[in-house]
Amino acid sequence: MDKIRCIVVDDEPLAVEMLVTFIRKTPALELAGSFTDPVTALTAIVQQKPDLVFLDIQMPDLNGLELSRLL
């Protein structure tokens, strides 16, 4: 079974750390990247094409819903 490649995007470092810890403990998931800046994350998502993106909804500059629409 192939692992599900994930990217985490949240402006709060503690929230990112919690999700990264969860992903690393879950055998079916593989961390492809984690970001606290949604604009930087957008570039990585487009380049890496992960299977799953964990998005925070309320972030400065570009919120999670806006980011999901751009994808």
SERO-4910 file (N, C-alpha, C, O; in steps of 0.05 Angstrom, whole numbers):
BEGIN
 pado doro    nc1    nc2    nc3   cac1   cac2   cac3    cc1    cc2    cc3    oc1    oc2    oc3
  Met    A     17    -24      0      0      0      0     18     25      0     36     27     16
  Asp    A     12     43    -18     27     69    -19     18     87      4     -5     87     13
  Lys    A     38    102     14     32    121     35     19    146     24     23    152      0
  Ile    A      3    159     40    -10    184     32      9    207     39     16    211     62
  Arg    A     18    221     18     36    243     22     21    268     31      2    276     18
  Cys    A     30    280     53     16    302     66     33    327     68     58    326     71
  Ile    A     20    350     67     33    376     74     15    389     95     -9    388     93
  Val    A     28    402    114     15    416    136     19    446    132     42    455    128
  Val    A     -3    461    134     -1    490    131    -17    503    154    -41    500    156
  Asp    A     -3    517    172    -15    531    194      4    553    203     28    549    205
  Asp    A     -7    576    209     10    599    217     19    596    246     36    612    255
  Glu    A      9    577    261     17    573    289     37    549    290     29    526    285
  Pro    A     62    555    297     83    533    298     75    510    316     82    487    309
  Leu    A     62    515    338     54    493    356     34    474    342     36    450    345
  Ala    A     15    486    328     -4    469    313      9    453    291      2    429    287
  Val    A     28    465    278     44    450    257     58    427    270     58    404    260
  Glu    A     71    432    293     86    411    307     68    388    315     76    365    313
  Met    A     44    394    325     26    373    333     17    356    310     17    331    312
  Leu    A     11    368    287      3    353    264     26    337    253     22    314    244
  Val    A     50    348    252     73    334    242     79    309    260     85    288    249
  Thr    A     76    312    286     79    290    304     59    268    298     66    244    298
  Phe    A     34    276    294     13    256    288     19    242    262     17    217    260
  Ile    A     27    257    241     33    244    215     56    225    218     55    203    207
  Arg    A     77    232    232    100    214    236     93    189    251    107    168    248
  Lys    A     73    189    268     64    166    283     44    149    268     36    127    277
  Thr    A     35    158    245     14    144    229     27    130    205     36    144    187
  Pro    A     29    104    205     43     90    184     34     95    156     49     94    137
  Ala    A      8    101    153     -3    105    126      3    133    114     -1    138     91
  Leu    A     14    151    131     19    178    123     49    183    120     65    172    135
  Glu    A     56    200    101     84    209     97     85    239     95     70    251     79
  Leu    A    101    252    111    103    281    111    119    291     88    143    284     85
  Ala    A    107    307     71    121    318     48    130    347     53    147    358     38
  Gly    A    120    359     75    129    386     82    110    398    102     87    390    105
  Ser    A    120    419    116    104    434    135    112    463    133    135    470    129
  Phe    A     91    480    134     95    509    129     79    526    148     56    518    156
  Thr    A     90    549    156     75    568    172     67    592    155     52    610    164
  Asp    A     77    593    130     70    615    112     54    603     88     64    587     73
  Pro    A     28    611     85     12    599     65     21    605     36     17    589     18
  Val    A     34    628     32     44    634      5     66    616     -3     67    606    -26
  Thr    A     85    611     15    106    592     10     95    564      7    105    549    -10
  Ala    A     75    557     23     63    531     21     50    526     -6     51    504    -17
  Leu    A     38    547    -17     25    545    -43     45    536    -64     39    518    -80
  Thr    A     68    548    -65     89    540    -84     97    511    -80     99    496   -100
  Ala    A    101    502    -56    109    475    -50     87    455    -58     92    434    -68
  Ile    A     62    462    -53     39    444    -59     38    440    -90     34    418    -99
  Val    A     41    462   -104     40    460   -134     63    443   -144     59    427   -162
  Gln    A     86    446   -133    110    431   -142    109    402   -133    115    384   -150
  Gln    A    102    396   -109    103    369    -98     78    352   -103     79    328   -102
  Lys    A     56    365   -107     30    351   -112     24    330    -91     22    306    -98
  Pro    A     21    338    -66     15    318    -45    -13    307    -48    -29    318    -63
  Asp    A    -18    284    -35    -45    272    -36    -64    286    -17    -88    286    -22
  Leu    A    -53    298      4    -70    310     25    -56    335     36    -32    335     40
  Val    A    -72    356     41    -62    380     53    -79    387     77   -103    390     75
  Phe    A    -65    389    100    -79    398    125    -76    429    125    -54    439    128
  Leu    A    -99    443    124    -99    472    122   -112    485    146   -134    476    154
  Asp    A    -99    505    157   -112    522    177   -131    540    162   -124    549    140
  Ile    A   -153    547    173   -172    565    160   -164    594    164   -164    609    144
  Gln    A   -158    602    188   -152    630    193   -122    635    194   -109    628    214
  Met    A   -112    646    172    -83    653    171    -81    681    158    -99    689    143
  Pro    A    -60    695    165    -56    722    153    -49    719    123    -39    699    114
  Asp    A    -53    740    108    -46    742     80    -64    725     62    -77    735     43
  Leu    A    -65    699     67    -80    681     50    -92    660     69    -77    643     80
  Asn    A   -119    659     72   -130    640     91   -133    613     77   -129    610     53
  Gly    A   -139    592     93   -140    565     83   -160    561     61   -156    545     42
  Leu    A   -183    574     63   -203    571     42   -194    584     15   -198    573     -6
  Glu    A   -182    607     17   -171    620     -7   -149    603    -19   -147    600    -44
  Leu    A   -132    591     -3   -110    574    -12   -122    550    -26   -112    542    -48
  Ser    A   -142    538    -15   -154    514    -27   -167    521    -54   -166    505    -73
  Arg    A   -179    545    -56   -190    553    -82   -169    557   -104   -174    551   -127
  Leu    A   -145    566    -96   -124    570   -115   -113    543   -126   -102    542   -147
  Leu    A   -117    522   -110   -107    496   -118   -127    483   -137   -122    461   -147
***
